[in-house]
Amino acid sequence: MGRDKEAEECFPELNGSNYRVTSQKDETYNCVAWAVGDTSHFWDDVRVKGRRVKGYFWPPRLSAETVEGWKQVFILHGYAECDSRSFETELEKVAIFELANEPSHVARQLDGGKWTSKLGKSCDIEHSTLDVLEGEEYGKVKVIMSRPCKDGKRVRSL
Amino acid sequence: MKARSTEATDGPFERFDRLFRAVTSVPKSEVEKLEARERIKNRRSRAQKKAAKLRKAAKNEP
């Protein structure tokens, strides 16, 4: 699918050689949904009078406003915090970004070491490194988490 | 000083007109940039959440 002008405007480090668009724009799911492998919800804690709003999902009793809350979401999915963002064949990794003390984005590592990100309501992209999304919009990578691949497979290849 | 005295004598229409011209003079490309930045956000902002609550509450009112 090539490149996306909007994405390149928001993330100046993106260029023709370090990323490619892998989906159409889709407003119904976001980065967390994409990272956990559930594209049927926009993962955010949106409630009205204590009741969930249709189309949104967030695990009960966890905070959507803090990096710790996001970490807990991935702990629920079998991840644990680790130090290295490098590619390891038997490990599946996610990277949580933080901006102004709040979680802003999560990227998931693909087989081969590249990363995949859903950019909010926009498109999915495959990007060679995490650095290309660091900056004004998503801030910096704060936490790396990993889990063993299931039968040697990753979340979207199960 | 001249501009100030003009503003002081402006009626509501002139004031609105001046404001409207100021708002519409934002270049289209800037608006598109803001929209793009909004689109790549992975979380709904507090303002959006509050607006959704208000809309939902208004619907439920008799």
Backbone of each chain as ProteinMPNN parsed JSONL, in Angstrom:
{"seq_chain_A": "MGRDKEAEECFPELNGSNYRVTSQKDETYNCVAWAVGDTSHFWDDVRVKGRRVKGYFWPPRLSAETVEGWKQVFILHGYAECDSRSFETELEKVAIFELANEPSHVARQLDGGKWTSKLGKSCDIEHSTLDVLEGEEYGKVKVIMSRPCKDGKRVRSL", "coords_chain_A": {"N_chain_A": [[0.82, -1.214, 0.0], [2.134, 1.085, 0.282], [2.929, 4.465, 1.049], [1.904, 6.941, 3.532], [0.695, 10.097, 3.577], [-0.299, 11.671, 5.654], [0.584, 10.268, 7.931], [3.313, 10.591, 7.661], [3.509, 13.307, 8.016], [2.838, 13.568, 10.682], [4.772, 12.014, 11.888], [7.815, 12.754, 11.483], [10.133, 11.258, 11.081], [9.478, 9.092, 9.57], [9.925, 7.552, 6.437], [10.151, 6.667, 2.931], [11.768, 4.411, 3.038], [11.745, 3.239, 5.546], [9.298, 2.385, 6.471], [6.002, 0.96, 5.823], [2.648, 1.185, 4.691], [0.107, -0.931, 5.904], [-2.562, -1.378, 6.027], [-5.947, -0.239, 5.346], [-7.341, 2.929, 6.446], [-8.958, 2.754, 9.594], [-11.464, 3.279, 11.849], [-12.354, 1.78, 13.936], [-10.734, 0.335, 15.648], [-7.775, 0.458, 17.755], [-4.29, 1.063, 18.675], [-3.796, -0.576, 20.935], [-5.713, -2.561, 20.714], [-4.831, -3.689, 18.32], [-2.331, -4.606, 19.099], [-2.936, -6.585, 20.984], [-4.386, -8.257, 19.455], [-7.117, -8.067, 18.925], [-9.294, -6.846, 16.903], [-11.848, -6.002, 17.019], [-12.677, -4.122, 18.755], [-12.269, -0.778, 20.006], [-9.763, -0.178, 22.043], [-10.185, 1.332, 24.906], [-11.005, 3.062, 27.9], [-14.013, 3.945, 27.96], [-16.797, 5.276, 29.282], [-20.254, 5.747, 30.119], [-22.165, 6.994, 32.595], [-21.1, 4.957, 34.17], [-21.408, 2.769, 32.559], [-20.213, 0.768, 29.89], [-19.314, 2.048, 26.678], [-20.623, 1.173, 23.561], [-18.562, -0.582, 21.309], [-16.207, 0.095, 22.453], [-13.632, -1.212, 24.559], [-12.181, -2.086, 27.652], [-10.141, -3.75, 29.965], [-11.7, -4.709, 33.027], [-11.27, -2.892, 36.082], [-8.714, -1.972, 35.541], [-6.453, 0.722, 34.813], [-6.802, 3.012, 32.157], [-5.435, 5.22, 31.866], [-2.845, 5.29, 32.701], [0.609, 4.272, 32.354], [1.221, 2.076, 33.856], [-1.272, 0.86, 34.059], [-1.641, 0.094, 31.379], [0.473, -1.654, 31.174], [-0.434, -3.666, 32.837], [-2.534, -4.646, 31.318], [-1.147, -5.994, 29.323], [0.227, -7.806, 30.855], [-1.861, -9.39, 31.604], [-2.157, -10.661, 29.214], [-0.071, -12.352, 29.136], [2.451, -11.217, 28.994], [5.644, -9.973, 30.189], [7.662, -7.492, 31.788], [10.64, -6.445, 30.123], [14.119, -5.899, 29.205], [15.256, -5.544, 26.691], [14.806, -4.388, 23.361], [15.509, -5.71, 21.186], [15.284, -8.139, 18.536], [14.18, -11.378, 19.278], [13.984, -14.68, 18.515], [12.186, -16.526, 19.796], [10.617, -14.96, 21.326], [7.886, -12.752, 21.763], [7.29, -9.337, 21.398], [6.212, -6.214, 22.888], [6.037, -2.631, 22.778], [5.568, 0.025, 24.88], [4.635, 3.358, 24.604], [5.234, 6.58, 26.034], [3.835, 9.738, 26.734], [4.026, 12.878, 28.118], [3.717, 11.842, 30.735], [1.696, 10.009, 30.358], [0.277, 7.035, 28.882], [0.672, 6.575, 25.397], [0.875, 5.114, 23.095], [1.187, 1.814, 21.657], [3.369, -0.549, 20.263], [3.838, -3.529, 18.318], [6.081, -6.233, 18.012], [7.145, -7.836, 15.039], [7.566, -11.058, 13.437], [10.835, -11.465, 12.558], [11.694, -9.016, 13.317], [10.878, -6.435, 12.648], [8.476, -3.806, 13.391], [4.975, -3.416, 14.17], [2.321, -1.094, 13.954], [-0.759, 0.341, 14.901], [-2.082, 3.302, 13.992], [-3.799, 5.081, 15.888], [-6.976, 6.107, 14.854], [-6.32, 5.846, 12.325], [-4.307, 4.266, 9.813], [-2.735, 0.914, 9.737], [0.711, 0.386, 10.179], [3.856, -0.973, 9.085], [6.947, -0.846, 10.572], [10.47, -0.222, 10.576], [11.988, 0.338, 12.901], [11.56, 1.317, 16.4], [12.145, 3.892, 16.965], [11.303, 5.582, 14.906], [8.753, 6.367, 15.444], [8.95, 7.814, 17.674], [8.713, 10.935, 19.352], [7.107, 14.129, 19.005], [4.378, 13.393, 18.91], [3.857, 10.754, 19.997], [5.682, 10.585, 22.029], [8.172, 8.946, 23.984], [9.561, 5.589, 23.968], [8.65, 3.742, 26.733], [8.32, 1.358, 28.11], [9.284, -1.999, 27.589], [7.952, -5.112, 26.765], [7.734, -8.677, 26.972], [6.797, -11.964, 25.771], [6.724, -15.544, 25.68], [6.584, -17.004, 22.453], [3.651, -18.572, 21.212], [3.621, -21.912, 20.67], [5.653, -21.375, 18.927], [4.552, -19.35, 17.468], [3.28, -16.04, 16.652], [1.088, -13.359, 17.847], [-0.764, -12.549, 15.7], [-0.471, -14.606, 14.005], [-1.538, -16.858, 14.948]], "CA_chain_A": [[0.0, 0.0, 0.0], [3.029, 2.233, 0.16], [3.153, 5.474, 2.072], [0.752, 7.726, 3.95], [1.148, 11.478, 3.728], [-0.659, 12.131, 7.006], [1.485, 9.636, 8.902], [4.643, 11.207, 7.517], [3.444, 14.645, 8.597], [2.823, 13.439, 12.145], [6.013, 11.376, 12.338], [8.776, 13.208, 10.463], [11.198, 10.274, 10.834], [9.023, 8.084, 8.604], [10.203, 7.836, 5.022], [9.864, 5.543, 2.034], [12.603, 3.229, 3.226], [11.68, 2.616, 6.874], [7.949, 1.936, 6.856], [5.016, 0.83, 4.757], [1.268, 1.087, 5.165], [-0.332, -2.315, 5.721], [-4.029, -1.491, 6.03], [-6.716, 0.991, 5.122], [-7.706, 3.602, 7.7], [-10.091, 2.093, 10.239], [-11.708, 3.99, 13.115], [-12.989, 0.925, 14.937], [-9.789, -0.237, 16.611], [-6.583, 1.298, 17.95], [-3.019, 0.353, 18.827], [-3.851, -1.638, 21.962], [-6.478, -3.639, 20.078], [-3.955, -4.297, 17.317], [-1.237, -5.305, 19.787], [-3.42, -7.808, 21.637], [-4.982, -9.12, 18.424], [-8.579, -7.973, 18.902], [-9.617, -5.643, 16.124], [-13.288, -5.751, 17.031], [-12.944, -3.039, 19.697], [-11.309, 0.304, 20.226], [-9.437, -0.434, 23.453], [-10.063, 2.512, 25.756], [-12.029, 2.988, 28.934], [-15.0, 4.996, 27.71], [-18.022, 4.897, 29.974], [-21.269, 6.755, 30.379], [-22.847, 6.574, 33.825], [-20.531, 3.689, 34.633], [-21.609, 1.674, 31.589], [-19.313, 0.826, 28.739], [-19.887, 2.524, 25.422], [-20.501, 0.145, 22.526], [-17.415, -0.409, 20.415], [-15.002, 0.272, 23.266], [-13.379, -2.229, 25.578], [-10.988, -1.985, 28.492], [-10.306, -4.746, 31.033], [-12.215, -4.151, 34.276], [-10.389, -2.554, 37.214], [-7.392, -1.478, 35.132], [-6.484, 2.112, 34.368], [-6.391, 3.289, 30.773], [-4.776, 6.531, 31.901], [-1.457, 5.19, 33.162], [1.46, 3.247, 31.737], [1.073, 0.884, 34.701], [-2.525, 0.232, 33.633], [-1.4, -0.556, 30.084], [1.339, -2.812, 31.453], [-1.293, -4.718, 33.396], [-3.277, -5.252, 30.199], [-0.271, -6.948, 28.633], [0.503, -8.891, 31.807], [-3.018, -10.289, 31.442], [-1.959, -11.42, 27.972], [1.107, -13.215, 29.258], [3.719, -10.493, 28.825], [6.349, -9.478, 31.373], [8.581, -6.419, 31.404], [11.999, -6.89, 29.824], [15.026, -4.769, 28.959], [15.754, -5.383, 25.328], [13.853, -4.297, 22.258], [16.073, -6.484, 20.072], [14.483, -9.283, 18.104], [14.563, -12.71, 19.768], [13.095, -15.571, 17.76], [11.146, -17.194, 20.582], [9.876, -13.992, 22.149], [7.038, -11.754, 21.117], [7.485, -8.135, 22.227], [5.455, -4.978, 22.66], [6.69, -1.448, 23.328], [4.584, 1.042, 25.278], [5.166, 4.722, 24.523], [4.677, 7.505, 27.024], [3.921, 11.165, 26.408], [3.529, 13.701, 29.227], [3.343, 10.943, 31.842], [0.532, 9.163, 30.054], [0.542, 6.134, 27.762], [0.197, 7.188, 24.153], [0.911, 4.187, 21.959], [1.904, 0.547, 21.831], [3.737, -1.2, 18.999], [4.089, -4.966, 18.496], [7.173, -6.691, 17.144], [6.789, -8.895, 14.095], [8.567, -12.074, 13.164], [11.848, -10.836, 11.708], [12.24, -7.881, 14.059], [10.214, -5.155, 12.38], [7.374, -3.526, 14.312], [3.722, -3.022, 13.542], [1.587, -0.136, 14.775], [-2.004, 0.939, 14.433], [-1.967, 4.724, 14.345], [-5.092, 5.612, 16.319], [-8.081, 5.757, 13.956], [-5.778, 5.829, 10.972], [-3.945, 2.967, 9.237], [-1.664, 0.113, 10.341], [1.966, 0.466, 9.422], [4.975, -1.816, 9.5], [8.094, 0.077, 10.607], [11.704, -0.966, 10.848], [12.43, 0.533, 14.286], [10.616, 2.054, 17.252], [12.546, 5.317, 16.968], [10.628, 6.399, 13.892], [7.492, 6.904, 15.98], [9.218, 8.621, 18.86], [8.701, 12.374, 19.055], [6.082, 15.013, 19.543], [3.034, 12.811, 18.995], [3.778, 9.591, 20.889], [6.682, 10.638, 23.093], [9.284, 7.986, 23.924], [9.274, 4.24, 24.463], [8.831, 3.719, 28.18], [8.374, -0.017, 28.616], [9.298, -3.118, 26.635], [7.465, -6.335, 27.409], [7.848, -9.833, 26.076], [6.212, -13.237, 26.201], [7.146, -16.601, 24.765], [5.662, -17.262, 21.338], [2.826, -19.766, 21.455], [3.976, -22.917, 19.665], [6.512, -20.72, 17.946], [3.814, -18.38, 16.646], [2.966, -14.744, 17.233], [-0.339, -13.104, 18.069], [-1.604, -12.521, 14.506], [-0.289, -15.776, 13.143], [-2.086, -18.033, 15.639]], "C_chain_A": [[0.85, 1.258, 0.0], [3.072, 3.163, 1.341], [1.869, 6.231, 2.413], [1.229, 9.129, 4.31], [0.887, 11.999, 5.148], [0.298, 11.566, 8.049], [2.856, 10.305, 8.857], [4.666, 12.63, 8.066], [3.512, 14.582, 10.119], [4.135, 12.87, 12.681], [7.108, 11.657, 11.295], [9.887, 12.202, 10.158], [10.779, 9.209, 9.821], [9.411, 8.516, 7.191], [10.015, 6.547, 4.22], [10.666, 4.282, 2.318], [12.465, 2.584, 4.605], [10.282, 2.247, 7.348], [7.107, 1.677, 5.616], [3.636, 0.689, 5.388], [0.776, -0.331, 4.895], [-1.852, -2.483, 5.815], [-4.657, -0.166, 5.628], [-6.934, 1.667, 6.468], [-8.941, 2.913, 8.283], [-10.287, 2.708, 11.626], [-12.128, 3.071, 14.238], [-12.016, 0.247, 15.898], [-8.534, 0.625, 16.671], [-5.35, 0.434, 18.204], [-3.07, -0.791, 19.834], [-4.596, -2.845, 21.39], [-5.589, -4.418, 19.11], [-2.849, -5.123, 17.994], [-1.717, -6.6, 20.442], [-4.112, -8.751, 20.64], [-6.497, -9.139, 18.42], [-8.98, -6.705, 18.159], [-11.122, -5.365, 16.091], [-13.659, -4.645, 18.026], [-11.866, -1.963, 19.611], [-10.985, 0.217, 21.719], [-9.168, 0.87, 24.193], [-11.218, 2.447, 26.744], [-13.006, 4.148, 28.766], [-16.333, 4.537, 28.292], [-18.985, 6.078, 30.069], [-22.105, 6.226, 31.528], [-22.388, 5.178, 34.245], [-20.678, 2.546, 33.651], [-20.718, 1.872, 30.378], [-20.04, 1.335, 27.493], [-19.6, 1.47, 24.347], [-19.307, 0.436, 21.606], [-16.099, -0.24, 21.165], [-14.849, -0.894, 24.229], [-12.139, -1.865, 26.356], [-11.162, -2.973, 29.636], [-10.747, -4.098, 32.344], [-11.11, -3.928, 35.309], [-8.971, -2.143, 36.815], [-7.525, -0.046, 34.629], [-6.032, 2.235, 32.912], [-5.564, 4.566, 30.714], [-3.299, 6.461, 32.266], [-0.693, 4.096, 32.415], [1.331, 1.946, 32.539], [-0.202, 0.119, 34.306], [-2.341, -0.523, 32.319], [-0.51, -1.793, 30.274], [0.503, -3.98, 31.955], [-2.102, -5.423, 32.303], [-2.416, -6.321, 29.53], [0.17, -8.077, 29.561], [-0.638, -9.906, 31.726], [-2.872, -11.178, 30.2], [-0.644, -12.192, 27.975], [2.453, -12.545, 29.09], [4.334, -10.14, 30.181], [7.342, -8.427, 30.903], [9.973, -6.984, 31.121], [12.842, -5.673, 29.428], [15.28, -4.485, 27.485], [14.642, -5.335, 24.279], [14.341, -5.099, 21.045], [15.195, -7.701, 19.76], [15.052, -10.582, 18.67], [13.518, -13.676, 19.233], [11.917, -16.116, 18.578], [10.308, -16.24, 21.434], [9.083, -13.013, 21.294], [7.097, -10.501, 21.997], [6.501, -7.019, 21.881], [6.214, -3.829, 23.319], [5.627, -0.4, 23.622], [5.258, 2.41, 25.284], [4.483, 5.589, 25.586], [4.887, 8.95, 26.57], [3.287, 11.946, 27.556], [2.955, 12.834, 30.357], [2.087, 10.124, 31.605], [0.874, 8.224, 28.908], [-0.054, 6.706, 26.477], [0.09, 6.191, 23.007], [1.547, 2.869, 22.371], [2.15, -0.067, 20.454], [4.048, -2.669, 19.298], [5.171, -5.405, 17.521], [6.726, -7.873, 16.286], [7.916, -9.916, 13.986], [9.592, -11.451, 12.201], [12.408, -9.57, 12.319], [11.64, -6.532, 13.752], [9.059, -4.993, 13.371], [6.111, -3.178, 13.529], [2.946, -2.134, 14.502], [0.283, 0.243, 14.106], [-1.965, 2.387, 14.912], [-3.345, 5.303, 14.678], [-6.216, 5.133, 15.421], [-7.602, 5.657, 12.515], [-5.39, 4.396, 10.551], [-2.968, 2.169, 10.109], [-0.423, 0.353, 9.501], [2.941, -0.583, 9.946], [6.189, -0.898, 9.476], [9.334, -0.649, 11.092], [12.185, -0.833, 12.295], [11.356, 1.279, 15.083], [10.886, 3.557, 17.189], [11.733, 6.182, 16.01], [9.284, 6.958, 14.371], [7.709, 7.744, 17.23], [9.239, 10.1, 18.475], [7.519, 13.067, 19.676], [4.724, 14.343, 19.776], [2.919, 11.69, 20.018], [4.817, 9.612, 22.003], [7.769, 9.59, 22.896], [8.815, 6.611, 24.388], [9.598, 4.207, 25.946], [9.062, 2.289, 28.685], [8.432, -0.998, 27.448], [8.828, -4.347, 27.393], [7.597, -7.491, 26.43], [7.099, -11.028, 26.652], [6.688, -14.308, 25.226], [6.133, -16.753, 23.638], [4.903, -18.556, 21.635], [3.076, -20.769, 20.331], [4.793, -22.28, 18.54], [5.822, -19.668, 17.114], [3.501, -17.104, 17.412], [1.474, -14.451, 17.169], [-1.203, -13.145, 16.802], [-1.402, -13.73, 13.604], [-0.831, -17.028, 13.801], [-3.251, -18.635, 14.856]], "O_chain_A": [[0.354, 2.357, -0.249], [3.227, 2.736, 2.485], [0.882, 6.169, 1.681], [2.044, 9.322, 5.212], [1.726, 12.666, 5.753], [0.765, 12.282, 8.935], [3.473, 10.552, 9.893], [5.704, 13.108, 8.526], [4.148, 15.416, 10.764], [4.558, 13.202, 13.789], [7.293, 10.889, 10.35], [10.516, 12.275, 9.102], [11.627, 8.504, 9.274], [9.25, 9.674, 6.806], [9.752, 5.482, 4.779], [10.284, 3.196, 1.883], [13.003, 1.499, 4.829], [10.1, 1.843, 8.497], [7.442, 2.108, 4.513], [3.489, 0.14, 6.48], [0.99, -0.876, 3.812], [-2.367, -3.595, 5.696], [-3.999, 0.874, 5.578], [-6.735, 1.05, 7.514], [-9.855, 2.536, 7.55], [-9.391, 2.662, 12.469], [-12.251, 3.512, 15.38], [-12.451, -0.361, 16.876], [-8.261, 1.415, 15.767], [-5.37, -0.775, 17.975], [-2.467, -1.843, 19.621], [-4.175, -3.99, 21.554], [-5.599, -5.648, 19.09], [-2.484, -6.198, 17.518], [-0.994, -7.597, 20.455], [-4.385, -9.907, 20.962], [-7.106, -10.108, 17.966], [-8.998, -5.618, 18.737], [-11.609, -4.603, 15.256], [-14.828, -4.274, 18.128], [-10.731, -2.208, 19.205], [-11.837, 0.506, 22.56], [-8.077, 1.435, 24.119], [-12.264, 1.86, 26.467], [-12.833, 5.208, 29.368], [-16.915, 3.545, 27.853], [-18.578, 7.24, 30.096], [-22.681, 5.142, 31.445], [-23.197, 4.332, 34.626], [-20.134, 1.464, 33.874], [-20.502, 2.99, 29.911], [-21.228, 1.077, 27.296], [-18.489, 0.951, 24.242], [-19.092, 1.574, 21.189], [-15.019, -0.406, 20.598], [-15.837, -1.488, 24.659], [-11.156, -1.389, 25.788], [-12.24, -3.031, 30.227], [-10.223, -3.053, 32.726], [-10.145, -4.689, 35.384], [-8.113, -1.984, 37.683], [-8.56, 0.349, 34.093], [-5.032, 1.65, 32.497], [-5.058, 4.947, 29.658], [-2.581, 7.455, 32.154], [-1.275, 3.133, 31.918], [1.332, 0.854, 31.97], [-0.203, -1.11, 34.231], [-2.827, -1.644, 32.167], [-0.705, -2.826, 29.633], [0.702, -5.126, 31.553], [-2.323, -6.633, 32.357], [-2.893, -7.41, 29.212], [0.455, -9.183, 29.101], [-0.416, -11.116, 31.772], [-3.395, -12.291, 30.149], [-0.169, -12.629, 26.927], [3.484, -13.217, 29.048], [3.632, -10.026, 31.186], [7.807, -8.463, 29.764], [10.425, -7.9, 31.807], [12.329, -4.558, 29.329], [15.492, -3.341, 27.084], [13.689, -6.114, 24.305], [13.671, -5.157, 20.014], [14.469, -8.208, 20.616], [16.247, -10.851, 18.557], [12.322, -13.511, 19.469], [10.786, -16.156, 18.094], [9.41, -16.661, 22.163], [9.545, -12.525, 20.262], [6.966, -10.601, 23.217], [6.03, -6.9, 20.749], [6.941, -4.028, 24.292], [4.881, 0.013, 22.734], [6.313, 2.595, 25.891], [3.336, 5.362, 25.971], [5.957, 9.327, 26.094], [2.138, 11.696, 27.921], [1.855, 13.076, 30.854], [1.487, 9.607, 32.548], [1.68, 8.575, 28.046], [-1.156, 7.253, 26.484], [-0.68, 6.389, 22.068], [2.34, 2.812, 23.311], [1.263, -0.098, 19.6], [4.473, -3.006, 20.403], [5.178, -5.005, 16.357], [6.029, -8.777, 16.747], [9.053, -9.666, 14.386], [9.217, -10.964, 11.134], [13.465, -9.09, 11.907], [11.852, -5.575, 14.497], [8.712, -5.926, 14.096], [6.169, -2.712, 12.391], [2.915, -2.382, 15.708], [0.228, 0.442, 12.893], [-1.83, 2.65, 16.107], [-3.976, 5.942, 13.835], [-6.407, 3.932, 15.233], [-8.39, 5.414, 11.602], [-6.077, 3.436, 10.902], [-2.441, 2.685, 11.095], [-0.494, 0.503, 8.281], [2.858, -1.017, 11.095], [6.44, -0.237, 8.469], [9.259, -1.568, 11.908], [12.729, -1.784, 12.854], [10.388, 1.796, 14.527], [9.98, 4.377, 17.339], [11.502, 7.363, 16.267], [8.746, 7.897, 13.785], [6.766, 8.316, 17.778], [9.723, 10.465, 17.404], [7.0, 12.662, 20.716], [4.01, 14.682, 20.72], [1.985, 11.676, 20.82], [4.818, 8.717, 22.848], [8.233, 9.371, 21.778], [7.818, 6.48, 25.098], [10.689, 4.597, 26.363], [9.888, 2.05, 29.566], [7.723, -0.845, 26.453], [9.252, -4.595, 28.522], [7.573, -7.3, 25.214], [6.81, -11.093, 27.847], [7.016, -14.008, 24.079], [4.931, -16.635, 23.874], [5.438, -19.496, 22.223], [2.772, -20.494, 19.17], [4.634, -22.612, 17.365], [6.404, -19.14, 16.166], [3.461, -17.086, 18.643], [0.703, -15.173, 16.538], [-2.285, -13.731, 16.832], [-2.064, -13.871, 12.576], [-0.626, -18.134, 13.301], [-3.835, -19.63, 15.286]]}, "seq_chain_B": "MKARSTEATDGPFERFDRLFRAVTSVPKSEVEKLEARERIKNRRSRAQKKAAKLRKAAKNEP", "coords_chain_B": {"N_chain_B": [[-3.686, 53.36, 17.834], [-5.766, 54.259, 16.27], [-6.974, 51.903, 15.292], [-7.89, 50.903, 17.668], [-9.826, 52.733, 18.415], [-11.677, 52.261, 16.416], [-12.468, 49.65, 16.951], [-13.694, 50.087, 19.356], [-15.991, 51.416, 18.622], [-17.314, 49.565, 17.131], [-20.139, 47.576, 16.252], [-22.116, 44.668, 17.299], [-22.26, 43.07, 14.98], [-20.031, 43.815, 13.45], [-18.038, 43.037, 15.171], [-18.45, 40.279, 15.246], [-18.021, 39.713, 12.581], [-15.326, 40.338, 12.322], [-14.193, 38.438, 14.013], [-15.045, 36.109, 12.721], [-13.684, 36.296, 10.306], [-11.113, 36.084, 11.248], [-11.076, 33.482, 12.244], [-11.67, 31.933, 9.957], [-9.457, 32.445, 8.523], [-7.502, 30.68, 9.082], [-5.185, 28.601, 7.619], [-6.108, 26.022, 5.28], [-4.465, 23.834, 5.18], [-3.378, 23.773, 7.72], [-5.561, 23.101, 9.269], [-6.075, 20.563, 8.277], [-3.768, 19.338, 9.149], [-4.119, 19.394, 11.892], [-6.354, 17.765, 12.083], [-5.264, 15.365, 11.207], [-3.434, 14.861, 13.233], [-5.179, 14.448, 15.304], [-6.41, 12.134, 14.429], [-4.429, 10.165, 14.69], [-4.282, 9.653, 17.345], [-4.375, 7.398, 20.051], [-5.996, 7.239, 22.161], [-9.099, 8.374, 23.506], [-9.524, 11.79, 24.096], [-9.811, 13.601, 27.217], [-11.66, 15.633, 26.884], [-13.14, 14.732, 24.698], [-14.273, 12.453, 25.808], [-15.846, 13.589, 27.777], [-17.62, 15.063, 26.227], [-18.938, 12.995, 24.91], [-20.243, 11.819, 27.049], [-21.987, 13.872, 27.773], [-23.558, 14.068, 25.47], [-24.783, 11.555, 25.451], [-26.127, 11.673, 27.878], [-27.883, 13.737, 27.323], [-29.498, 12.55, 25.412], [-30.855, 10.696, 26.93], [-32.487, 12.221, 28.442], [-35.832, 13.188, 29.312]], "CA_chain_B": [[-4.766, 54.123, 18.461], [-6.895, 54.341, 15.342], [-7.655, 50.614, 15.299], [-8.545, 50.751, 18.954], [-11.059, 53.521, 18.445], [-12.623, 51.591, 15.517], [-13.011, 48.509, 17.686], [-14.567, 50.576, 20.416], [-17.271, 51.838, 18.056], [-17.918, 48.443, 16.395], [-21.331, 46.933, 16.786], [-21.958, 43.202, 17.403], [-22.021, 42.472, 13.664], [-18.629, 44.051, 13.078], [-17.177, 42.205, 16.031], [-18.601, 38.899, 14.783], [-17.375, 39.629, 11.269], [-13.878, 40.33, 12.526], [-13.872, 37.133, 14.599], [-15.255, 35.093, 11.682], [-12.577, 36.392, 9.345], [-9.905, 35.578, 11.912], [-11.168, 32.013, 12.334], [-11.608, 31.321, 8.63], [-8.184, 32.698, 7.859], [-6.567, 29.588, 9.378], [-5.009, 27.889, 6.348], [-6.716, 24.701, 5.216], [-3.442, 22.827, 5.47], [-3.227, 23.705, 9.18], [-6.725, 22.357, 9.761], [-5.838, 19.161, 7.919], [-2.701, 18.838, 10.028], [-4.725, 19.16, 13.213], [-7.215, 16.588, 11.958], [-4.382, 14.195, 11.109], [-2.89, 14.626, 14.58], [-6.274, 13.898, 16.102], [-6.682, 10.78, 13.951], [-3.434, 9.172, 15.109], [-4.347, 9.458, 18.797], [-4.858, 6.069, 20.403], [-6.948, 7.33, 23.265], [-9.984, 9.528, 23.41], [-9.101, 12.81, 25.05], [-10.802, 13.839, 28.277], [-12.712, 16.497, 26.334], [-14.007, 13.893, 23.87], [-15.037, 11.583, 26.696], [-16.852, 14.417, 28.438], [-18.631, 15.395, 25.218], [-19.732, 11.781, 24.681], [-21.112, 11.666, 28.218], [-23.033, 14.886, 27.695], [-24.464, 13.692, 24.374], [-25.545, 10.388, 25.891], [-27.023, 12.141, 28.937], [-28.932, 14.554, 26.682], [-30.412, 11.614, 24.743], [-31.66, 10.012, 27.936], [-33.403, 13.149, 29.1], [-37.188, 13.098, 28.767]], "C_chain_B": [[-6.005, 54.147, 17.591], [-7.713, 53.035, 15.38], [-8.46, 50.432, 16.579], [-9.874, 51.504, 18.984], [-12.115, 52.899, 17.527], [-13.294, 50.429, 16.254], [-14.019, 48.962, 18.727], [-15.936, 50.961, 19.873], [-17.972, 50.723, 17.279], [-19.183, 47.951, 17.086], [-21.11, 45.438, 16.838], [-21.652, 42.555, 16.056], [-20.564, 42.61, 13.251], [-17.699, 43.156, 13.893], [-17.223, 40.746, 15.568], [-17.854, 38.701, 13.464], [-15.854, 39.538, 11.408], [-13.421, 38.968, 13.053], [-13.965, 36.042, 13.535], [-14.095, 35.097, 10.689], [-11.29, 35.843, 9.942], [-9.906, 34.05, 11.929], [-10.983, 31.38, 10.961], [-10.288, 31.59, 7.92], [-7.126, 31.648, 8.213], [-6.413, 28.78, 8.091], [-5.571, 26.469, 6.41], [-5.704, 23.618, 5.602], [-3.23, 22.66, 6.976], [-4.357, 22.885, 9.784], [-6.52, 20.866, 9.486], [-4.778, 18.534, 8.813], [-3.263, 18.503, 11.412], [-5.603, 17.911, 13.184], [-6.386, 15.313, 11.917], [-3.828, 13.839, 12.482], [-3.944, 14.014, 15.478], [-6.526, 12.434, 15.738], [-5.684, 9.742, 14.477], [-3.418, 8.948, 16.628], [-4.979, 8.1, 19.109], [-5.842, 6.065, 21.561], [-7.861, 8.508, 23.023], [-9.549, 10.536, 24.455], [-10.191, 12.988, 26.103], [-11.973, 14.666, 27.744], [-13.69, 15.668, 25.495], [-14.89, 12.995, 24.739], [-16.173, 12.358, 27.37], [-17.982, 14.744, 27.463], [-19.535, 14.194, 24.962], [-20.715, 11.573, 25.82], [-22.292, 12.628, 28.133], [-24.06, 14.543, 26.624], [-25.383, 12.57, 24.805], [-26.578, 10.813, 26.953], [-28.193, 12.922, 28.329], [-29.964, 13.649, 25.996], [-31.365, 10.971, 25.728], [-32.659, 10.92, 28.64], [-34.782, 13.068, 28.476], [-37.529, 14.283, 27.85]], "O_chain_B": [[-7.133, 54.07, 18.078], [-8.94, 53.047, 15.481], [-9.561, 49.881, 16.57], [-10.887, 51.016, 19.487], [-13.31, 52.99, 17.81], [-14.51, 50.249, 16.191], [-15.048, 48.323, 18.951], [-16.937, 50.848, 20.581], [-19.098, 50.906, 16.817], [-19.282, 47.914, 18.313], [-20.037, 44.964, 16.466], [-20.876, 41.602, 15.988], [-19.943, 41.662, 12.771], [-16.723, 42.604, 13.386], [-16.199, 40.065, 15.503], [-17.169, 37.702, 13.248], [-15.192, 38.77, 10.709], [-12.411, 38.418, 12.612], [-13.102, 35.169, 13.443], [-13.594, 34.046, 10.288], [-10.482, 35.223, 9.251], [-8.888, 33.408, 11.668], [-10.236, 30.413, 10.81], [-10.026, 31.04, 6.85], [-5.999, 31.704, 7.72], [-7.408, 28.321, 7.53], [-5.518, 25.806, 7.446], [-6.04, 22.631, 6.256], [-2.941, 21.564, 7.455], [-4.143, 22.079, 10.69], [-6.76, 20.022, 10.349], [-4.868, 17.365, 9.185], [-2.93, 17.481, 12.012], [-5.602, 17.108, 14.117], [-6.755, 14.303, 12.516], [-3.76, 12.667, 12.851], [-3.643, 13.162, 16.315], [-6.814, 11.605, 16.601], [-6.041, 8.583, 14.686], [-2.632, 8.145, 17.132], [-5.982, 7.712, 18.51], [-6.436, 5.041, 21.897], [-7.47, 9.507, 22.421], [-9.237, 10.162, 25.586], [-11.337, 12.581, 25.91], [-13.126, 14.433, 28.105], [-14.904, 15.865, 25.563], [-16.073, 12.798, 24.462], [-17.292, 11.865, 27.514], [-19.157, 14.707, 27.828], [-20.748, 14.343, 24.816], [-21.868, 11.202, 25.602], [-23.439, 12.256, 28.385], [-25.264, 14.699, 26.825], [-26.591, 12.607, 24.568], [-27.73, 10.38, 26.933], [-29.338, 12.786, 28.76], [-31.158, 13.948, 26.0], [-32.531, 10.728, 25.417], [-33.557, 10.454, 29.341], [-34.91, 12.901, 27.263], [-38.636, 14.35, 27.315]]}, "name": "protein", "num_of_chains": 2, "seq": "MGRDKEAEECFPELNGSNYRVTSQKDETYNCVAWAVGDTSHFWDDVRVKGRRVKGYFWPPRLSAETVEGWKQVFILHGYAECDSRSFETELEKVAIFELANEPSHVARQLDGGKWTSKLGKSCDIEHSTLDVLEGEEYGKVKVIMSRPCKDGKRVRSLMKARSTEATDGPFERFDRLFRAVTSVPKSEVEKLEARERIKNRRSRAQKKAAKLRKAAKNEP"}
